[in-house]
């Protein structure tokens, strides 16, 4: 099964995300949205069934450890922890929970 090519973009004027796919995007997004405000769906969901996007802030609880980090692209798609570590996204669907995103809740990474 192919992963849907879904995106969201932060609309600062309306203070909300606009969700779209590639077919619906052209001509339907505000012109002043910056590239760094567009986030792509990873194809995964968290333990609550919520879609995970690049830029989401996630809590991962596994093997009596807790990490907070951001979903990002580096060389690979992964989970960049708040302590500077880097891990794959294995386990996010069963042990991870989205608590915010980098555009609205950057303070959660402190």
C-alpha positions in Angstrom: 0.0 0.0 0.0 1.3 3.4 -0.9 1.7 6.1 1.7 -0.6 9.0 0.9 1.2 12.3 -0.1 -0.5 14.5 2.6 0.8 17.8 3.8 -0.1 20.5 6.2 0.9 24.2 6.2 0.8 26.7 9.0 -1.4 29.7 8.3 -0.1 32.3 10.7 -3.0 34.7 9.9 -5.6 32.2 10.8 -3.4 30.5 13.5 -4.2 27.0 12.3 -3.0 24.2 10.0 -4.4 23.9 6.5 -4.3 20.2 5.4 -4.0 19.2 1.7 -2.6 16.7 -0.8 -0.8 17.5 -4.0 -3.9 17.5 -6.1 -5.7 20.0 -4.0 -2.8 22.3 -3.2 -2.5 24.4 -6.4 -4.3 27.6 -6.1 -5.9 26.7 -2.7 -3.1 27.7 -0.3 -2.4 31.2 0.9 0.5 32.7 -1.1 2.4 33.9 2.0 3.0 30.5 3.5 6.8 29.9 3.8 8.4 26.6 2.8 9.5 25.9 6.4 5.8 26.1 7.4 4.9 23.1 5.2 5.1 19.7 6.8 4.8 16.3 5.2 2.9 13.3 6.5 5.3 10.4 7.5 2.9 7.6 6.7 2.8 6.7 10.4 0.4 7.3 13.3 1.0 7.6 17.0 -0.4 5.2 19.6 -3.7 7.2 19.5 -4.0 6.9 15.7 -3.1 10.5 15.0 -1.1 11.1 11.8 2.5 12.0 12.4 4.0 14.9 10.4 7.5 16.2 10.0 7.8 18.8 12.8 5.6 17.0 15.3 6.9 16.9 18.9 6.5 13.4 20.3 6.9 11.8 23.7 8.2 8.2 23.3 7.9 5.9 26.4 9.7 2.6 26.0 11.6 0.2 28.2 11.2 2.5 31.3 12.7 5.5 29.4 11.0 8.6 28.2 12.2 10.8 25.3 10.8 14.0 24.0 11.8 15.0 20.5 10.9 16.2 17.0 10.1 14.2 13.9 12.5 15.4 11.2 14.4 14.7 8.1 18.2 14.6 8.4 19.9 12.0 6.2 16.9 9.8 7.1 13.4 10.2 8.5 13.8 9.9 12.3 13.1 11.1 15.8 15.6 13.8 17.0 15.5 13.7 20.8 15.7 16.8 23.0 19.1 15.5 24.4 20.7 15.7 21.0 20.2 12.0 20.2 18.8 10.5 17.0 16.7 7.3 16.6 14.5 5.7 14.0 10.8 6.0 14.2 10.3 2.3 15.2 8.0 2.1 18.2 6.3 5.5 17.6 3.1 3.8 16.5 2.8 1.8 19.7 4.7 3.8 22.3 4.7 7.4 20.9 2.3 10.2 21.4 2.2 13.6 19.7 2.2 16.5 22.2 2.6 19.4 19.8 4.5 20.7 16.8 7.5 22.8 16.2 5.5 25.8 14.8 3.1 26.1 17.7 4.9 24.5 20.7 8.6 24.9 20.4 8.8 25.4 24.2 8.0 21.7 24.7 11.5 20.8 23.6 13.1 22.7 26.5 
